């Protein structure tokens, strides 16, 4: 990419001197001073060159800065020595983490490490240079995790995407970065990168990402100046057919090496470039190029000649990507579960290949760079899927953060030198390409984080990481013993002083840029092994071994090293070491063993072993006498868990004596035969010549890839206890062989029950999704799966099915069973899922089980319907429930009138003033019932349009009818309109087409008689909104109708769900297709959530006031407003109210929609609060309970106004009488014959005193 136009002021980097953390300096004081001065020098030099470039740009009409339609940024940086412009250009995450096995370091990963880059000692040590600013407010970077250290002139999707691949927090799990817990990522625009990198390195920068490079060869300019059309431009010299900048070591490249040499803990990670896809126009088509050597003006060159390079083969990594001391990264296609063999690793169509001009190995490493999903700067919640080495570089950068973090945790907070980190990555990479060793396409192979972290963990045991320094004239030796823990591999790596730049314009100079030429040798006895080397003049040739005089990485690889043997690692150098002693790092694996004990007879007479057979070993011995023979050059592969027959034929070279044979194998490769089960077999006592036969069973837990020793001991003896694996004995023979352990060829298991949890609903059709894994070494098909559901130890149901797909080694797949289970509410269940391959002898990893509870069926609560007094015909519907409430006009209606808490209008009151409500009970079919509804279509395995579904409440697409012409697998995804995948399902589909296939234009013709087949899907639409249903294919083909489709869009009853067509991007322009119907017929949608499909009647209600003691109560629990004598009582909004004065009370219920309903007036008297003592008037009321007559007796001693009232519990007067100036005895009855049964309140008022008594009427 290009760098920004404005220059960043260097003073901001000269503030803090940050020597190391936890006592370990990343730069010394001398290195700090040197780097600070270099930063100033680079700034002066770069500003001068950039100023010159901009002056020439005005003269020659050069572009100085542009942002392409694809988001790529182009920025003028300077001119070369010939006056030609130098442009920087940007090159356009769960699979990435799987490809490099970075996920093995996460919580739940295979190594059990729980790393994510969050360690505090990494703050300020991780950086990114890119074109433009990062959207630091993106939801993946919350908490200020990305800090933009300068002020770029423009925002950048590319920069945001790259930063996300390094450190996105995983709000959207698919886009989680490699170091997703990183606390701080320092970000810079790439203008003035060398100046800024130097200053940052002086302050402790350890890893930085650079997903950009200088333009070389062909460049497609989509937006030339003015109104000119898009064009191809050739940036090679005038009349040159090959651009010298490819593989070229120039002054800029030298400067990168200077920075790294002076900051020995700083490792820049750089993309190799995408030049292999930038091949220029077709021969004979128009192109632009330089008009002459000088002035350097781009002009229309006419038709392209045939002799200009296509940039599509070797030697297409430009300038700074060829630096010695950085890590240059190429791109491969993603492998979600990592690589099992080199043939799986596929180079991308764009990734640039080496070598450098002097023949050095570039790229250094490869990683996933194809279709990576990461953060985008479109908005704070947007994501984009991009491809390029710009994506593979941060896949590596973010991963290396975790290696430094892990090393730091095990080494008192210290970090690895950059040479150590680079060497570790190379030492542990997955082999890629067609031959053993490095090449110019994949470099040293595919990053393998699992193996790298294991190497750190096993340092000083079975692996070695050592940081050393070599003085002038010194040779250093390290003694090792092979262990059999993998092959023997030794790597040295050093940060070399800067080389001399090649003269500008020089093409393919083979003069080495290596300054300090260290040499690695591996010595075993009289044999000396040399490191790999490549030949730049024959770039397709496999690596050979010999004296490597160009690379500052050397590696020796011994594939068939014998465990227990001694080697010497020797490091020396040629010539003079520039700049004093040379620091280097040495890494080794397959070491840490011990020499096996000696076993031999003191005499070669008589008994001997004539033949030994096991697996591929069939060793027939000559007719000679022997004692001990080392046959470790003969090797047998033993598969974990497998049974192998063996034969030991015993003979003699003299007389026959009683003898016993034993076989030993060092299964755990610890250098002895003393562990349990390492004595494999013991023969009976045999006197004459005879055969000892039997079977050995390889333990299931042997480590694949390890090698070990098998020992056969034959002793003339009659006591088996005296036949041991070590020591001398009188007569017999001992033989040693090499065995190599491999993974079981057939080993599959269920590793998860994907959808079984405590939130499942009671149902009669519970679908089960499991995750299968192939632990073995061969691709498996037709894997039997047995799933059993039990409750209280009673088996309820067992389903047996076959996974008919193809499952490659180490791969995983989700499989949804076709059969279903029935579960009941409020019950606990256990489910066991297992594989039952006949050939699978390792049963310990076959099954997965889970105990789960099915909760009680949820019920709708607090249901209410209010008729709005202030809006005739309107009703307020309300309630609560675990999910969505659906309101219906009748108990059998299919179309809801409303959902949730809603306002509903109808001119006619509902029958019996009753509505019906169901919780999560909506269920409907949507879409074309079958494909016969339309006039035709076709089948394909690459249709791309995505049906667009809009829901007004959470839904699940339970099932759909599919038409398939080729069996295989289909994966459907639910995506947001921004492309975020929310959930998915993978199903095995079978051919339903009944007629032979006829293919036209790549499509399979229609079969009108195809009956189709319905499949369970379980795709969830989690909230109201619009979604797309994506599709991907694994061998299967599916039908879509494209003739006679006129009924789109379509909606479900109640307008709850709609299908508006299918989303498709045509040449970047989005459209919704309504003239074709895609994939999913007769779709069955159900509400998301549990339901028993019952409907609850809810009658229209008004607020009612009742009295309890001295308190007034509303029958509504919310939205209450209390009134006294028609005036609102401030603050009285609770369900209850305690009056302090007598009066007429009313309660209104008003909700947020404005629907208002009022209660009847309630007469309340203060006597209800503090009544007088009835004894003072001798009040007697009888009978209680009363029937038809209620008798009242009391006495009034002086003249007072008398009133008697009888009220019901809603405050309504049902009886009243008054007598003024009454005195004397009162004895009368109240006629109750027209009263309803119930509770009433009698109130007797005499003057200003109240006397009350509660009565009950029962008839």
NULOKE-334946 format. One record per residue (C-alpha): x, y, z. Coordinates in pm, whole numbers, plus 32768, in hexadecimal, padded with zeros to 4 digits. Example, Ala and Ser with C-alpha at 12.3 -4.5 7.8 and 13.67 -1.06 7.14 Angstrom:
84CE7E3E830C 85577F9682CA 
! end
This chain:
800080008000 805C816D8006 80B882468129 800F83858196 807784D18103 80B485958242 81F7854782F9 81EB84DC8462 82C385AD854B 83CC84D385E7 83E485908731 82BA84D787BA 8386839687AF 84B284268866 840E844A89B7 842F83018A6D 855382178A91 84B980C18AC6 85C57FC08B07 852B7E7B8B47 84387DEB8C2E 846C7D168D5F 85DF7D558D5F 86277CF28BF5 86877E0E8B0D 85F57E0589AE 86F27F098942 882D7F7289F3 887880DF8A3A 896D80DC8918 886A8043882E 8766814088A2 884C82628852 88A481CA8701 8736819286A6 86D382F1870E 87E383868633 8781829F8515 861B83158536 8687847D850F 8769842683EB 8657835F833C 8562847B8370 864A857982CD 869D849181AC 85368424816D 84A885838180 85AA85FB8085 856184DE7F96 83EA85067FBF 8403867B7F79 84C386307E3B 83BA85317DD6 829D86297DFF 8357872C7D33 838386307C1A 821685CA7C40 81AB87287BE0 828887207AAE 822C85C17A3C 80BE85B27AAA 80FF84947B9B 7FF3841F7C8D 8057847B7DF2 7F3B83D27EB0 7E0283107E57 7D0582237EEE 7C8F81167DFE 7B2F80937DD8 7B9B7F5C7E99 7C1A80307FBB 7D8980057F5D 7E6181367F9E 7F7581B97EBA 806F82B47F43 81A583547EA9 82D183207F8E 840183957ECC 84D4834F7D97 85E282527D4D 874082AE7CDF 86CA82BC7B76 85B383B17BC8 849482BA7BAC 837382DC7CA5 835B81EB7DCA 81F7819E7E36 817B80E07F62 803B801B7F35 7F5F7F50801C 7F297DE97FB9 7DB97D767FAE 7BEA7A288467 7B8978DE8509 7C04781783E0 7D4B78DA83E5 7D7C78788553 7D34770F84F7 7E1B771183C9 7F46777A849B 7EC676BC85CD 7ECA77FF8692 7D85778E8734 7E44767687E2 7ED1778188CD 7D79780A892C 7C9E77A38A4D 7C1C764989F7 7D32761488F9 7DFE74D588DD 7F20756389AC 7E4F75DD8AD1 7F02772E8ADD 7DEA78358AD8 7EC179398A27 7E2E7A6A8979 7F3D7B758982 7EB57C2A8AB4 7FF87C268B7F 80537D808BFD 81BF7D628B92 814F7D678A24 80B87EC38A3C 816E7FAA894D 822A7E8F88A7 813B7E3B878B 81067F258665 806D7F45850E 80CE802283E9 7FC7803E82DA 7F2A812E81E4 7E3882158296 7D9A821C83EC 7CF380FE84A4 7B8C8122851D 7BF781138689 7A8D813286FD 7A297FE9865C 797B7EFE874E 7A9C7E0A8728 7B907F0B87B9 7AC67F9088DF 7B84800F8A0D 7C8780CE8942 7D3A7F9188DB 7DB3802C8794 7E72817287B3 7EB1823A8677 800682DB86B1 7FF283D1858F 7EE7848684C6 7EAD83E08372 7DEE84AF8273 7CEC83A3822E 7C46827882D1 7C96811E824B 7BCD7FE08235 7D137F2A81EC 7DBE7FA98327 7C8A7F5F83FC 7C6F7E00836A 7DE17DB683A7 7DCE7E3A850C 7C9D7D608545 7D527C2884D0 7E5F7C7485D0 7D8D7CDA86FA 7C107CE586C5 7B6A7C8B880D 7A737B92877B 79277C4687AB 78DD7B9E8660 79837A4F869F 79D47A0D8531 7AAA7B4A852C 7B697B118670 7CD67B74864E 7DFD7A93868F 7E647B5487CB 7D017BB18828 7D5A7C13898B 7E747D02892C 7E537E348A0A 7EF67F2D891D 7F487F3487AA 800C80668737 7FA580D285DA 805D81AB84DD 801E821C837D 812E81948299 81B382E58229 8304830F82D5 82FA81A48344 8473817D835B 849182B18436 837482418516 83E280D58524 853B813F8596 84B1821586AE 83B5810D8716 84C58001871C 859580DD8802 846E80E088F4 84457F6788FD 836E7F0C87D0 83827D9187A7 82957D388688 82037E148578 812A7DC7844A 81607E5A82EF 80577DF381F3 80D07ECE80D8 81F17EEB7FE6 828B7FAF7ECB 81EB7F967D75 82B27EC47C81 825E7E367B2D 80F27E537ACC 7FF47F267B88 7E867F4D7B2D 7E2480BB7B52 7CAA80C27B77 7C9E82397BA5 7D9C82F67AD0 7DAD84737ADE 7C9085377A44 7B8F84747981 7C7F837678EF 7BFE820E78EA 7C9280FE79C5 7DD980727940 7EFD7F897979 8047803479C7 81A57F9F79A6 8295801E7AAF 83CC7F7C7A24 84D78059798E 84AC80E67832 84B57FC47739 84F87EC97852 84457D7B783A 847E7D2779A9 846D7E187ACF 85B87E267B86 85027E707CD1 84947D057CF0 85837C4B7DD7 864A7D8C7DF3 87147DF87F25 870D7F747F21 875C8086801A 8600807080B7 86287EFB80EB 877D7F398185 86DF80338276 85E77F3082F2 870D7E468339 87C47F5E83EF 869B7F9684D4 867F7E258527 87F47DFC8562 87F47F19865B 86B17E9F8703 86F47D298732 859A7CE587C9 84D87D8E86B1 843E7CB8859B 837C7D648483 82837C7B83D8 82447CD5826D 815C7C5E815A 820E7BCB802E 81247C787F36 80117C127E45 80D17C3B7D02 80857AE27C7C 7F207B547C37 7F907C9E7B9C 7FF77C1A7A48 7FA87D487972 7EC87D5C783F 7EB77C4F7738 7FC87C5A7632 7F5A7D4F7528 7E837E1B7618 7EC47F817679 7FAC7FDA779A 806981067827 81D781217881 82FA82117899 833D82E67768 84B682DE7792 85C882B37893 859A842578E3 84B084D6790E 83E783BE79B3 828D84087930 818782F8790C 80FD82F977AC 801D822276D3 810A8117764C 8010807F755E 7FE97F057549 80A17E27763C 81BD7D5D759F 81E57BEE75F5 83387C0C769C 82D47CD377D3 82C77BFB790D 81757B8B798F 81E47B997AFE 81467A437B2E 826979657B89 83AA79797C54 84697AB07CC2 83437B9C7CFF 83797C167E66 83DE7D827E5B 84E07E4C7F1F 84997E5A8096 83F57D03808B 85527C798043 85EF7CFD8187 86BC7BF9823D 86517C3B83A3 84D87C49837D 83D07B3A8356 83367B4081F9 81E57A9281DF 813679F480B5 7FCA798880A1 7F227835808A 7DB677CB808E 7D1D778D81E2 7D24763B8291 7C30765183B6 7CD77530846C 7E3C756583FD 7F0874908313 7F2473178329 800972F181FC 80BE73DC810C 7FCF739A7FED 7EB6744B80AA 7F72759680B1 7F11765A7F79 7FC0779C7F19 7ECF78B67EC8 7EAA79317D65 7F467A817DBB 805D7A407EB5 81B07ABC7E3A 82CD79C17E1F 844379E47E59 856679D07E3C 86207B0E7E86 871E7B737D7E 883A7ADB7E48 877A79957E71 870079B67FD8 85C678FD8044 849379DB8038 838179D580A5 83EF795881FA 829F78C38258 813678AB81DF 7FE878D2828F 7E7678F4823D 7E337A1F815B 7CFB79B7809B 7BA27A3B80F9 7BEF7AB38258 7ACF7B5C830C 7B377C7B83EA 7ACE7DD6845C 7A777EE1835B 7A6F805A837D 7917808082DC 788980A6843C 78D48030859C 78227EE38567 787F7E938401 795D7D7F8379 79FB7D28822C 7A8B7BF1818B 7BD27C3380D7 7CEB7B68803D 7E5A7BB28011 7FAC7B8C80B1 7F3A7CC3816E 7E577BD18227 7F537AB68257 80567BA282F1 7F797C06841B 7F107A9B843D 80807A64848E 80C27BA9854E 7FA27B71863F 80067A08866F 81707A6186BF 80F07B3E87D8 80797A008884 81C97956885A 82797A7B88FE 81717A7B8A0F 81A079088A54 831B791D8A50 83087A478B3A 822E798A8C32 832C786F8C41 8463794A8C48 84387A508D59 83947B4E8C73 84A77B4B8B6E 84597B4D89FB 85087A9088E6 85FC7B3F8802 85687B7D86AC 86597A7E8618 85DC797F8715 847179C686C5 84B179B58550 857C78788577 846D77DB864E 8365781F8544 844477848439 84AE76608513 834775F7855E 829676468415 81C175438361 826D74B48231 81D4754180F1 821B750C7F84 827B73D67EC3 83CA73857F67 846A738E80BE 850874D78123 84D4764180BE 847176C67F6B 843178177ECB 82B677F27ED4 82657794803C 83B277F380D6 83E977148202 827A76AC820F 813376FA82C1 813D779C8418 80E976948521 80A77740866D 805675FF8722 81AA756D86D1 825B76B7871B 81BA76D88872 820A756B88BC 837375B28860 837976CB8961 82D775EB8A66 83CE74CF8A2F 850275AD8A26 862675018ADA 857473AF8ACB 85257333896C 8562748388C1 865F759B88D4 864B771788C2 879977B88901 8809791E88C6 8980792E8893 8A967A09880D 8BB279A08727 8D007A54873D 8DFB7A838626 8EA1793985CF 8DCD787686C9 8D2777268693 8C1676BB8784 8B9D755887BA 8A6174D88861 8A47736688B5 88F072C8888D 8853716F8899 8728712087BE 85E670D18875 84F970608764 840B717D87BB 83D471CF864E 84E971EA854C 8636728885A3 863673F0852E 872E75068578 870C76738513 87EA77A08548 877979048505 882A7A4D8533 87E67BBE8502 88EA7C1883FF 898A7D7083CF 88FD7E3382AC 89777DD68151 89F07EBA803D 88D57F337F5C 88E37EC77DF3 890C7FDE7CF3 87B7805E7C86 873D7FBC7B48 88187E847B6B 87587D4C7B0D 877D7C087BD5 88D17C447C74 89427B017D1A 8A387BB27E00 89DF7B387F61 89577C388056 89BD7B5D8178 8AC87C0C8245 8B1A7B1B835E 8B1279BE82CC 8AD478C883E7 8AE17755839E 8A16763D8436 8A8E74D28435 8A00739C84D7 8B017291851F 8ACA71238572 8C0A70608585 8CB770828435 8B80710C838C 8B4A72838369 89FA730982FB 89CB745C8256 88A0754A8248 879E75808138 87E676678016 872876D57EE0 879D77357D85 8708787D7D01 876D781B7B9F 869576E37BBE 857A775F7C9E 849976347C5E 85A2753D7CD5 858174997E29 8660750A7F44 87B274637F5B 88AE74688077 8A01750A807D 8AAD765080D3 89A4776280E9 8A5378B080AC 892179928082 882079548195 883079C582FF 875F78948354 87F177388335 874475F1837F 879F74808384 868B737E8382 86BD720B83CA 857A71558382 85E86FFB83F1 86C87044851D 86F26F1A8601 868A6F59876C 879F6F4D886D 88BC6FB6878A 89B470CF87C7 89E371F986DE 8AAB733986EE 8A1274838680 8B32755C8603 8B1A76CF85B9 8C3C778B851D 8C6E78A28420 8D2A790982EA 8E067A3C82C8 8DF57B6583AF 8CC87BAC848A 8C5B7D108443 8BFF7DE28575 8C967CF78673 8C067BB38700 8ACF7B39864D 899D7AE3871E 88DF79B586A1 87CF78CA8715 87D2775286FA 8699767D8707 868675038704 857873FB8726 857A7281873C 868972998846 869F725F89BD 86B870E889A2 87A76FFA8A4E 887E6EE289CC 87D76D9189E3 886F6C918ACB 89516B828A43 88CA6A238A16 89B9691A8990 8A2D67B489CF 8B93676E8A2F 8BA166538930 8B26663987C9 8B0964BF87DC 89CA63FA87AA 887264A187C4 882165BB86D7 86FD6671862C 86D365FF84C7 85AE66E18465 84DF67FC84F4 83926867845C 82B6698D84C3 81EB6A7183E1 82D26AD982C4 84066A398363 846068DE82E6 85CB68B1834A 8659675F82DF 87B56735836F 88E3668B82CC 896B6543834F 8A6A65DA843F 8A9D65F285B4 8A4767428651 8A3067F7879F 89916954877C 892469F08632 889D6B508600 878C6B3584F9 86FE6C8F8544 87276CDC83D4 85F96BF783AD 84BE6CA78412 83526C438448 822B6D2D8462 81416CCD857F 7FE56D5C8587 7F516DC786D5 7E616CC6875F 7EA16BCA864D 7EFE6A5B8679 802A69D185BA 809F6868859A 8210682485D0 82F766FE8598 844A66B48632 84EA6583858E 85F664F1866F 8717641E85F6 887A63C78654 89D863D785C8 8A3B62B486A5 897C61D88798 881561FF8809 87CF6276896C 86A062EB8A2C 865E645789DD 8562656E8A16 851E66A3893F 848B67EE89A9 841F692188E2 84366A808975 83BC6BCE88E9 84046D228984 82A56DA18946 82CD6EEF89F9 84216F37895A 84CA6F7A8AA8 86056EB28A55 85B96D718B13 84D86C3F8B12 847C6C538C82 831E6CE58C76 81DD6C238C95 81786B668B5A 82CD6B968AB5 83186A228AD5 824969BA89AC 82626840899C 8318671C8A3F 834065CC8996 832364788A2E 846163AC8A66 84D2632F8914 85DF622388F2 860661E9877E 85E162D5865A 8489636E866E 83A764978636 832D65858740 81EE662786BD 80E86708874F 803D68568738 809969A787C6 7F986AB68805 80196C1887DD 7F9D6CF588F8 7E9C6DF58892 7F5E6F108937 80A26EF98872 8105704887DD 80DE70558667 822370B685BB 8302703A86D3 83FB6F288694 84946E308783 85596CED87A6 84D56B8A879C 85C06A8E8838 85B96912880D 868168528912 86BE66D888F4 876966378A22 87CC64CD8A62 871064A88BA7 85E164018C41 857F65208D2B 84BF663B8C7F 8515672A8D9A 8682671A8D34 8638678E8BD4 864E690A8BF0 866F6A2E8B02 87C56A998B82 890C69F88BEB 89EA68D78B8A 898B676C8B7A 8A4766338B11 89B765C989C4 88A5663B88D8 887067738808 87E668D88823 875B699E86FD 86E36B0A86F5 85ED6B9785FA 854F6CEC85C8 83D76D1A85E3 83126E508584 81BE6E8D861F 80A16F0F8549 7F406F7C8590 7E326E7A856E 7DB46E6B840A 7C4A6E49847E 7C076F1585B5 7AD16FEC85CB 7A0E707586ED 78F9715E875C 799C72878807 7867735A8851 76ED735C8863 76BC74AA87B8 755975078811 750F74488951 74F4752A8A81 741475898BA3 734A767C8ACF 72A7757589F3 712F757389D8 705174498A0F 700373C788B5 6FAD729687EA 70B372E086E0 71F9733F878C 730B73508686 746E72F186EE 75A873868657 76F872EC86A8 785E73448652 792A722985BF 7AA4722185B0 7B8F714584EA 7CB170FC85D5 7D46700884DD 7E36701C83BA 7D4E6FC98297 7C137067820D 7ADC6FC08299 79836F928204 78476EE2827D 78886F1683EF 777E6E6984C4 76F16F4985D5 76246ECF86FD 756A6FCA87D7 74B06F598910 73C0702489E5 73826FB08B4B 72CC702A8C80 72FB6F9C8DDC 73DE6E8F8D48 72C76E1C8C62 73116E238AEF 71FD6EE28A41 72756ECD88DB 73A96E75880E 73E96EFA86B0 74EE6E5A85CD 75526F0C848E 76776F26839F 773570658359 775B703481E4 783D715B819D 79B5715F817D 7A8671C082AD 7BF972058277 7D0171C18382 7CF872B184A9 7BBE7355841D 7A78739284D2 791773A8844E 77BF73F584DC 76C172E88493 754B730684D1 749671BF8508 736571788436 72B670CE8559 721D71938677 71D8716287EA 70B171B188CB 70F172728A0C 700372D58B22 6FFB740C8BF8 709174088D57 716372D28D17 72D7728B8D20 737771C78C04 74C971408BA4 753B711F8A3D 765D705089BF 76DD706A8859 77ED6F8887D5 78866F068698 789B6D908654 798F6D5B8537 79E36BEB8523 7B506C3684D9 7B706D3585F2 7C2C6C8B870B 7C646DC787D6 7B1C6DE78890 7B886EE3899A 7B39700A88B6 79FE6F808813 78EE702288E2 786D715E897D 775171798A76 768A72838B26 7588729A8C3D 747E73A38C01 7339741A8C99 720074708BD8 715C75918C92 6FF075B08CE8 6F1C76368BCE 6F1377B38BE6 6DC478598C17 6D4D79B38BB8 6D257A928CE9 6C887BDD8D4F 6BA37BD68C1F 6AB97CF88BEF 69DE7D9C8AEB 696B7EFF8B23 68607FAD8A59 68DD810E8A20 67E0820B8AAB 688C832389EE 689182718899 676281AC8832 67B180598798 6914804E881B 69917F4B890D 6AD77F3489C9 6B5B7DD089D3 6C5E7D7E8ADB 6D0D7C5F8B88 6E537BB18BD4 6EF17A6A8B6B 703679BE8B14 702D7A0D89A3 6F267AB288C7 6DB57ADC8912 6CCE7AB287E6 6B6B7B4287FF 6A4A7AAA873F 68DA7B018713 687479978752 68FC785787E5 692C77BA868D 69A278DF85BE 6AE578AC84F7 6B317A1C84C1 6B937AE485F4 6B107C47860D 6C367CC186DC 6D757C51878E 6E007CA988E2 6D807DE08992 6CC47E978882 6BA27F7F8831 6A977EE38754 696E7F8386A2 682C7EDB863B 66DE7F8385F3 662A7E5A8687 66567DE087E7 66E47C7D87FF 65F77B5F883F 659F7B5B89B1 669A7C7589DB 67A87B6889D1 68F77B548920 69DA7A208919 6B4E7A1A8952 6C5379108907 6DBE790F8976 6EB278BA885A 6D99780087AC 6DB678958651 6DEC778E8545 6DBE77B483CF 6E30773F827C 6EC378468197 6F3A78438031 6EDF77747F05 6E45762C7F6E 6F1875747E6B 6FD875BA7D2E 6EB1754E7C5C 6E13769E7CB4 6EF977387BB1 6F4B76E67A47 70AD76657A68 721076957ADC 735975DC7AFF 744C75407BF5 75A975BA7C48 76BD75A27D49 7720770E7D39 75E577E37D4C 763579127E23 74FC79E97E5F 748479F77FC7 731079EF801D 72AD7B2780E2 71D37AE78214 71377BF282F1 70A07B928442 6FE27C698539 70387B87865D 713E7A7986A1 710C794A85C1 71AB78008564 719F776A8407 714C760C8476 715075578329 7139758181B2 70FF74B58079 723974957FA2 727174087E47 73C8736A7E0E 746772D87CD5 75B272717D75 75DE71EE7ED6 76D1729B7FBF 76C973A680C7 762974FC80D5 766F760981D7 756B77168212 75BE784F82D9 74EE79648372 75997AAF832F 75527C188383 75397D138268 76A37D7382B0 77177C0D827B 77447BA183E5 76FC7A2C8402 762079E98532 75ED78718519 76047758841E 75A875F183DC 765274E98306 757773D08284 75B2729881B6 74CA729B808C 747671827F9D 741971867E30 72A371A17DF5 72B571E27C80 721C70BD7BC4 729E70F77A62 73FD70E879CC 74BB722E79E3 74CA730B78B1 75BD742C78D7 75977573781B 767D769A785D 76F675F8799C 759575C77A26 74D9747F7A50 73897481799F 7242746E7A5E 718A732F7ABF 7019737E7AE1 6FDF72387B9F 70E772767CA7 702972407DF1 712E72F27EC5 717072A88031 712B736E816E 725673B18253 726D742E83B7 7331757583BE 73067628850B 738577768485 734778888584 72E079F08545 73227A7786A3 726C7BC68699 71867C9685C5 723D7D04848C 72A97CA9832B 73957B8782E7 742D7AC881C6 744F795081A5 75A378F98114 760177AD8077 774476EF803A 777C75A17F94 784374687FD4 77FA73897EAA 768373C47EAB 75AE74787DAB 746175237DEE 7339759F7D23 72B176FB7CF1 7185776A7C21 71C2787B7B21 708F78677A42 6F3378DE7A95 6F9379777BE3 6EA47A9C7C14 6E377A837D80 6F5F7B227E31 6F637BBB7F2D 6E7F7AE88007 6E177AFE8174 6D907A168280 6C417A398335 6C487B6A8415 6D707BF5834F 6E5D7B59844C 6F567AD68348 6F9D7B4381E5 70727AC180C7 70CE7BE57FE6 71AB7B307EE9 731C7AD77EDB 74447BBF7F17 75587BBD7E14 767C7C9C7DBB 76A87CC37C45 77FA7D5C7BF4 77FC7DFD7D4A 769B7E867D2B 75A47DF07E26 744C7D8A7DAA 73217CC27E24 72B07BB87D2C 71387B867D1D 711C7ACA7BD5 71BE798B7C5D 717178BC7D91 72A278327E47 72D476E47EF4 71E276D9801A 708076657FCD 6F63763280C2 702476D381DC 6F9D76898338 6FD977A88428 6F9F7796859D 6FC0789086B4 710F78858761 70CD780A88C2 700B7702897B 6E9476D38955 6D7E75DB898E 6CA876888885 6B9576D7897F 6AD1781C8973 6A6D78DF8AA9 692979AA8AA0 694A7B0E8B1E 68127BDF8B5A 68067D548B2B 682F7DF58C7F 68107F4B8D1B 68BD7FC98E53 67FC7F6F8F91 68377FFA90EE 680F7F159218 68507F589385 691F7E899473 69127F1795D0 697D807E95A7 6A21804C9450 6992807A92F5 6A027F8091EB 6A0E7F89906F 69E97E488FAB 6B087EBB8EC5 6C6C7E958F3F 6D007FB08E6F 6CB480FB8DC2 6BC6816B8ED7 6B6A82D88F1A 6A928326904F 69988445905C 68DC84E89180 679D85A1912C 680D85AC8FBF 6968863B900B 6AA9857A8FC8 6B61851B9105 6CCE856B90C7 6DB2843E90E9 6C968346911B 6CEE82469010 6D0580FD90CF 6C0D7FE190C5 6B9880429223 6B45818E92C7 6AFE81E49434 6A1683149449 6A3D841B9557 68F184CB9517 6794846994B9 672184A09355 66D8840E9202 68018348917C 684882D1901A 696D821B8F79 69D4823F8E0D 6AB5814D8D53 6B7881ED8C36 6C8B813C8B77 6DA381BF8A9C 6CCA81B38964 6BD482A78A00 6AB881B28A36 69F282288B66 68F0816A8C36 684881EC8D72 67A7813C8E99 6653818B8F29 6650828C9043 669181FD919F 65FA82AE92CE 66EC82A393EE 66A48326954C 67A483789652 66F68293974A 678C817C9683 68D781FB96FE 688A824C986F 672D81CD98CD 6692821E9A21 664F81129B26 6500806E9AD7 64CF80189C49 648D81849CA6 6341817C9BE8 62FA800B9C35 63027FB09AC2 62787E569A7C 62627DC0991D 61BE7C6B98E4 61A87B649862 630E7B3397DA 63167AAD96D6 61D27B529671 60CD7AC1958B 5F9F7B98952D 5F927C909650 60AF7D3F9703 604B7DC99859 60ED7F0298EC 60CF7F6F9A5D 618280979AFD 613681CB9BD5 6173833E9B91 618884039CD6 616485649C48 60D585F99B11 61BB85BB99E8 619885949873 6193841D9824 61F2836D96DF 620C81F89699 62C281709562 6309801494E2 641E7FF893D6 64AE7ED89310 66257E9092F2 664D7F6891BC 65D48099927D 647480AC91ED 6350810C92D3 62467FFA92CB 6173808693EC 615381E0948B 6067828D9581 607483D39646 5FC28467977A 600485C997F1 6005862E9964 5FD484C899D0 5FE384619B3E 5F8383249BF9 5F8F81B29BA5 5FAC81409A3B 5F2A7FE599E5 5EE07F9A9879 5F257E97976D 5FC27EB89614 5F237DEB94FD 60357D15945A 5F567C499375 5FE77CEC9238 61517CE392AF 62547BF6921A 631E7B1492F7 645D7BBB9368 650A7C9F945C 64847DFA94A9 64E87F19958C 63E67FB99676 642C812696C9 636381DF97D9 63AB835397F2 632F84109926 6394857A9919 6509857898C5 654B84169941 655782DE986A 650F817A98D7 6558805B97E3 65277EE697D7 65657DE396C6 64417CFA967D 64127BCA95A2 62DB7B7494DB 629F7A059495 615679839409 
! end
